Amino acid sequence: MLTTLIYRSQLNTSCKSIGLEAIIEKAKRRNSELGITGILLFNGVDFLQILEGAEESVIPLFHRIREDKRHQGVVELMRDYGPRRRFDNVGMILFDLRVDTPRSVLERVLRYSKLDSYLTSDDRVFKFIQTYITRPKPQTIKGTLFSSGDWQLEAEQAPFDKSLPLQPNQPCQFAFQPIVEPSEGKITSIEALIRGNDGGSPEQFFKAISSEDIYKIDLETKAWAFSLAEKIGIGDHKIAINLLPMSLVNVPDAVEFLVDQIGKYHLLPEQVVIEVTENEIISGFHQFHSAIKQLRAAGIGLAIDDFGSGYAGLSLLTRFQPDKLKIDREIISNIHLSGPKQAIVKSIVSCCTDLEITLVAEGIEKLEEWYWLESAGIKRFQGFLFARPQLNGVGQIHWPRPAC
Ligand SMILES: Cc1cc2nc3c(=O)[nH]c(=O)nc-3n(C[C@H](O)[C@H](O)[C@H](O)COP(=O)(O)O)c2cc1C
């Protein structure tokens, strides 16, 4: 299938010489053999390349180019399919903005185009090219220049009990996972993740419960999370718990129950954050809304969990603004490589900055993901990179530190 792939990258200035002419000559031959056109734009700082050809040729070539040490911070911007080629099958052409004016580069690009002008004016590929060419001046793109050698992870034991024995006479156990702010070196809260008595997942735990009992048990289990929080000594740290919003609606006096249990284990309502997913909120929004009011009146905090995984998206924030918003791990995963994910997260950051909503990026597994997100303005993180959930305790935290 005919594919167009666009990426941007930056010149690796630590390479003595890029040897651009040699790259172009070799690429011309290689691309022609593969039936690929590689339009390469360069301004002395960064590259924009358009690769067009059969999918089975373009994707492996892109993977090879991505590994090339002569450039860095390769971010895929677009991968699309189409009925016809946009460019002549010409192998490779370089458009060098150090030599030619933006206007003449644009004219030359259009000359190589096979599309009628009425099609190019509304075409995403040509818009990417136009924006690149007409940008005021080449910029170093923040967050892309990660070098793994510059960072190391330093392990530190969290100031709580590591792991208490299985708690007897309870329907469930909890694993604790910290949410951290690496720039301050602090733990901002601890999420209590439900586990079965055999250590099984939340899904397994809830699957074994009948549908009539699910909300009652969901609510009641939170008492065990508060009890464990007191036992491991969370002090004045915050504790985040997951709750089905309908548990607040369907179980009589649910908020009173939570407030009583919070007090029983010597916590304050302001220390507790209830996490609910966006789909759960939207599907019962009207009923849930009055429960939210009661929670807020009691001083309990609210977070939207897995934000971006469901169908509500940003429109949810027009109806309800939580204290915290946790960006779904699917958006976070490999964000340093994906232009669309980066654009979405930038818009979430901007929106939450305006609304004073604290953002948490969840599911962080790589230093590169953390580095990009921190550069985009996110301060709080949760994920295996920093700390794994630990049954009945909090384990080691791994802090990113500049390598000396
Ligand atoms: C910015 C940039 C663009 C490149 N574009 C192409 C290309 O379109 N086609 C190609 O074959 N190689 C291209 N290369 C070179 C490849 O990354 C890689 O060096 C080459 O495919 C590997 O060939 P080799 O294994 O024979 O050295 C590019 C390199 C850079 C830095």
Ligand as a Chemical Component Dictionary entry (heavy atoms), coordinates in Angstrom:
data_LIG
# 
_chem_comp.id                   LIG 
_chem_comp.type                 NON-POLYMER 
_chem_comp.pdbx_formal_charge   0 
_chem_comp.three_letter_code    LIG 
# 
loop_
_chem_comp_atom.comp_id 
_chem_comp_atom.atom_id 
_chem_comp_atom.alt_atom_id 
_chem_comp_atom.type_symbol 
_chem_comp_atom.charge 
_chem_comp_atom.model_Cartn_x 
_chem_comp_atom.model_Cartn_y 
_chem_comp_atom.model_Cartn_z 
_chem_comp_atom.pdbx_ordinal 
LIG C1  C1  C 0 18.559 12.789 7.967 1  
LIG C2  C2  C 0 18.872 11.488 7.275 2  
LIG C3  C3  C 0 18.086 11.042 6.206 3  
LIG C4  C4  C 0 18.361 9.848  5.552 4  
LIG N1  N1  N 0 17.571 9.414  4.540 5  
LIG C5  C5  C 0 17.844 8.243  3.906 6  
LIG C6  C6  C 0 17.027 7.779  2.819 7  
LIG O1  O1  O 0 16.063 8.405  2.412 8  
LIG N2  N2  N 0 17.370 6.580  2.248 9  
LIG C7  C7  C 0 18.437 5.836  2.666 10 
LIG O2  O2  O 0 18.695 4.763  2.111 11 
LIG N3  N3  N 0 19.214 6.261  3.679 12 
LIG C8  C8  C 0 18.963 7.442  4.302 13 
LIG N4  N4  N 0 19.759 7.863  5.333 14 
LIG C9  C9  C 0 20.883 7.039  5.714 15 
LIG C10 C10 C 0 20.427 5.901  6.611 16 
LIG O3  O3  O 0 20.190 6.397  7.901 17 
LIG C11 C11 C 0 21.454 4.803  6.732 18 
LIG O4  O4  O 0 22.709 5.333  6.933 19 
LIG C12 C12 C 0 21.483 3.945  5.510 20 
LIG O5  O5  O 0 20.208 3.563  5.097 21 
LIG C13 C13 C 0 22.224 2.682  5.901 22 
LIG O6  O6  O 0 22.971 2.309  4.830 23 
LIG P1  P1  P 0 24.254 1.390  5.072 24 
LIG O7  O7  O 0 23.819 0.308  5.999 25 
LIG O8  O8  O 0 24.578 0.897  3.693 26 
LIG O9  O9  O 0 25.305 2.292  5.649 27 
LIG C14 C14 C 0 19.472 9.060  5.983 28 
LIG C15 C15 C 0 20.251 9.524  7.042 29 
LIG C16 C16 C 0 19.977 10.727 7.679 30 
LIG C17 C17 C 0 20.829 11.194 8.821 31 
# 
loop_
_chem_comp_bond.comp_id 
_chem_comp_bond.atom_id_1 
_chem_comp_bond.atom_id_2 
_chem_comp_bond.value_order 
_chem_comp_bond.pdbx_ordinal 
LIG C1  C2  SING 1  
LIG C2  C3  SING 2  
LIG C2  C16 DOUB 3  
LIG C3  C4  DOUB 4  
LIG C4  N1  SING 5  
LIG C4  C14 SING 6  
LIG N1  C5  DOUB 7  
LIG C5  C6  SING 8  
LIG C5  C8  SING 9  
LIG C6  O1  DOUB 10 
LIG C6  N2  SING 11 
LIG N2  C7  SING 12 
LIG C7  O2  DOUB 13 
LIG C7  N3  SING 14 
LIG N3  C8  DOUB 15 
LIG C8  N4  SING 16 
LIG N4  C9  SING 17 
LIG N4  C14 SING 18 
LIG C9  C10 SING 19 
LIG C10 O3  SING 20 
LIG C10 C11 SING 21 
LIG C11 O4  SING 22 
LIG C11 C12 SING 23 
LIG C12 O5  SING 24 
LIG C12 C13 SING 25 
LIG C13 O6  SING 26 
LIG O6  P1  SING 27 
LIG P1  O7  DOUB 28 
LIG P1  O8  SING 29 
LIG P1  O9  SING 30 
LIG C14 C15 DOUB 31 
LIG C15 C16 SING 32 
LIG C16 C17 SING 33 
# 
